Amino acid sequence: MDWDIFFKAIGILVTLILGIAQIRSKHPTQALKDELKDDLEILSKLKEGDFGYDIIKSHIKVGILATYSIDRKRWYHVYNWDDLLIGASIAGIFTYWTLILIETSNLWGFLTALLAVTGFAMIPDAFQKDTKKDKD
């Protein structure tokens, strides 16, 4: 076994997993809390009789209800373990195979790279709730 290629593959996998984790928001209600903070700042600058005061006040009430009535699941809650395990396996195997084929200048490396990307694309799907299954 060529350990240099193996370590390159592990490095690529770790980088992609950390990249996916950075793209996803840290908490599902963080965007709502940021909006609420902005609205409260705007409201503090308005006087009670100003135009839009009542609109912003009602928007804050709706924002509070939306922020604190959302189900508090972890941001990394796995809804579909099959997608996570199969995607990670496909990504790992085909990334390693791609590195071997590219190092030997074999053109099949492009196909295996596409399959590795497919595996990486399956991983975020594991964290999304499938509404079609919930309706059945």
VENKA-V35627 format. One record per pair of residues at least 4 apart in sequence whose C-alpha atoms are under 7 Angstrom apart, sorted by sequence separation. I is the first residue (numbers start at 1). J is the second residue. If there is no record, write none. Layout:
# VENKA-V35627
i:I j:J
i:I j:J
This chain:
# VENKA-V35627
i:2 j:6
i:3 j:7
i:4 j:8
i:5 j:9
i:6 j:10
i:7 j:11
i:8 j:12
i:9 j:13
i:10 j:14
i:11 j:15
i:12 j:16
i:13 j:17
i:14 j:18
i:15 j:19
i:16 j:20
i:17 j:21
i:18 j:22
i:19 j:23
i:20 j:24
i:29 j:33
i:30 j:34
i:31 j:35
i:32 j:36
i:33 j:37
i:34 j:38
i:35 j:39
i:36 j:40
i:37 j:41
i:38 j:42
i:39 j:43
i:40 j:44
i:41 j:45
i:42 j:46
i:46 j:50
i:49 j:53
i:52 j:56
i:53 j:57
i:54 j:58
i:55 j:59
i:56 j:60
i:57 j:61
i:58 j:62
i:59 j:63
i:60 j:64
i:61 j:65
i:62 j:66
i:63 j:67
i:64 j:68
i:65 j:69
i:66 j:70
i:73 j:77
i:80 j:84
i:81 j:85
i:82 j:86
i:83 j:87
i:84 j:88
i:85 j:89
i:86 j:90
i:87 j:91
i:88 j:92
i:89 j:93
i:90 j:94
i:91 j:95
i:92 j:96
i:93 j:97
i:94 j:98
i:95 j:99
i:96 j:100
i:97 j:101
i:98 j:102
i:99 j:103
i:100 j:104
i:101 j:105
i:102 j:106
i:108 j:112
i:109 j:113
i:110 j:114
i:111 j:115
i:112 j:116
i:113 j:117
i:114 j:118
i:115 j:119
i:116 j:120
i:117 j:121
i:118 j:122
i:119 j:123
i:122 j:126
i:130 j:134
i:131 j:135
i:132 j:136
i:48 j:53
i:101 j:106
i:46 j:53
i:101 j:108
i:102 j:109
i:101 j:109
i:43 j:53
i:98 j:109
i:43 j:56
i:98 j:112
i:97 j:112
i:98 j:113
i:39 j:56
i:94 j:112
i:95 j:113
i:94 j:113
i:39 j:60
i:94 j:115
i:95 j:116
i:94 j:116
i:36 j:60
i:91 j:116
i:90 j:116
i:91 j:117
i:36 j:63
i:91 j:119
i:90 j:119
i:91 j:120
i:32 j:63
i:88 j:119
i:87 j:119
i:88 j:120
i:87 j:120
i:33 j:67
i:32 j:67
i:87 j:122
i:88 j:123
i:87 j:123
i:29 j:67
i:84 j:122
i:83 j:122
i:84 j:123
i:83 j:123
i:83 j:125
i:84 j:126
i:83 j:126
i:81 j:126
i:80 j:126
i:28 j:75
i:79 j:126
i:80 j:127
i:27 j:75
i:78 j:126
i:79 j:127
i:26 j:75
i:78 j:127
i:79 j:128
i:77 j:127
i:79 j:129
i:76 j:127
i:13 j:92
i:9 j:95
i:9 j:96
i:6 j:96
i:5 j:99
i:5 j:100
